[in-house]
Amino acid sequence: MAADTRDEPADSEFGQISRTKDVSFRLLALAATLVGIVSLAALLLNVAVDAVGWLDWQFLTNPPHPDPYQAGFLPALVGSVAIMLVIALITFPLGVGAAIYLEEYADDGYLTRFIQLNIANLAGVPSVVYGLLGLGLFVGLFNIGYGTVLAAAFTIALLILPIVIISAQEAIRSVPDSQRQASYGMGATKWQTIRNVVLPRAMPGIMTGTILALGRAIGETAPLIMIAAPTTVFGLPNGPFSKVSAMPLQIYNWASYPQTEFQYGVVAAGVVTLLVVLLTINSIAIVIRNRYQQRT
């Protein structure tokens, strides 16, 4: 009994130290979170304040103009949306198809491991390298044209394709193997199991990875510069081989103008428009993902 009494202060002291460490770590994690959130909020607030008085219907519907009070964003806005649509149509089926093959069909051999290693390495390659690849492959070899919708879309699609493949693989891998075995036990084929069991349950994760990849794609500038996409276009693209600009390129061009109105007001209005388009695309994708999640 005496020994138990002597052990009580030590246990109490140990518990107190553990609680102190727990509270300290919690506060540290909260501080790290607040630093990022507050910094982002301050940046967005600063940009939004600068955009007041510049972001209006005339800005969204006019073409670029040397006069900052008549400058518009419409060609770059439409060009970015067109590029993003083509990118989504390219990367989603290719990325998901590659992930399905690697996870469900490919043997766990040296060739598969080599492919997996290269996909992981390609996800970290700088975007300017993909720009050079697009310039040599799509512009030079396939002769799609400098700065066209297809050249821009194919180049940026190569950039985000490894991200889509990796995220789709992780989503497919997260589906319990017992569900596959149950499907096989009911007499389903491999393809029926993938279509009816694996893909519906993996789709929320696949959509999440695709959303993140598209969010990166809409802000890319270096690949577009490398394929000689024009920084300013005065007309809307009327086909896949039309010259096209994008919102980041147009904002970059305005930032190089000497007038203060361009460097602050017009650029801020362009940045806010870019963020709104990005959030809109992400919101649509999230709604689609949630519907898949509810169905499963």
C-alpha positions, 0 to 999 in steps of 0.5 A: 500500500505504501509503495502504491502511495509513493507511485501516485505523485510520479504518475500525477507528474507524468500525466501533467507533463503529457497534458502540457505537451499535448496542449503545446502541440495543439497550440503549435499546430493551430498557430501554423494553420492560422499563419497560412490562413491569415496570410492568404486572407490578407493577400486576397483582401489586398487584391480585392481592395485594389480591384474595386472600381475596376472589376465590372461588366465592361472589364469582363466583356471588352478586349484588351486596350492600351487605355486602362479604363477601357481594358478588358479580359474577355479573350483571355477569359474565354481562352482559359476556359477553352484550354481547361475544357480540352485539358479535362477531356484529355487528362481524365480518361487517360489518367484514370485509364492508366491508373486502372491498368497499373492497379488492376491489370499490370503484373507487379514486375520490374517493368511496372515498377519502372513505369511507376517510378517514372510517373512519380518522377514526372510529377515533380518535373518543372513546368518549363520542361513540359513547355519545351517538350510541348514546343518540340512535340506538338508545335515542331513535330505534329505542327499544331501551331504556335500558341493554339488552343490544342498546343496549349491544352496538350502541353499543360495536360502532359504537366498534370497527367502524372498527378491525375494518374497517381491520385487515381491509383491511390483512390483505386488502391483504397477500395477494399479487396474483399469487395472485389472478391465478393464481386468475383464470387457472384460471377462478375468478370474483371471488367464488370468488377472494375466498372460496377464495384471499383470505379464507383467507390474510387470516383470521389478520390479520383475527382479530388485529385483531378480538381487539384490538378486542374487548379494547378493547370489554370494558373500555369504560365511557363508552358504557354510562354514556351509554346509562344502563346501570345500574351494578348489576343484581341479576338475570341478563339473560333476553333482548336487551331486558333491563337489563344491567350490565357488569364495568367499571360494577360495578367503578366503582360499588364503587370509589365505596363508602366502605368500605375492603373495597369500595375494595380487596378487592372492586374488586381481585377484580372487576379480576382477574375482568375480566382473566381473562375478557378473556384467555379470550376472546382465547385462544379467538380466538387458537386459532381464528386459529392453526387458520386459519393452519395450514390455509393 
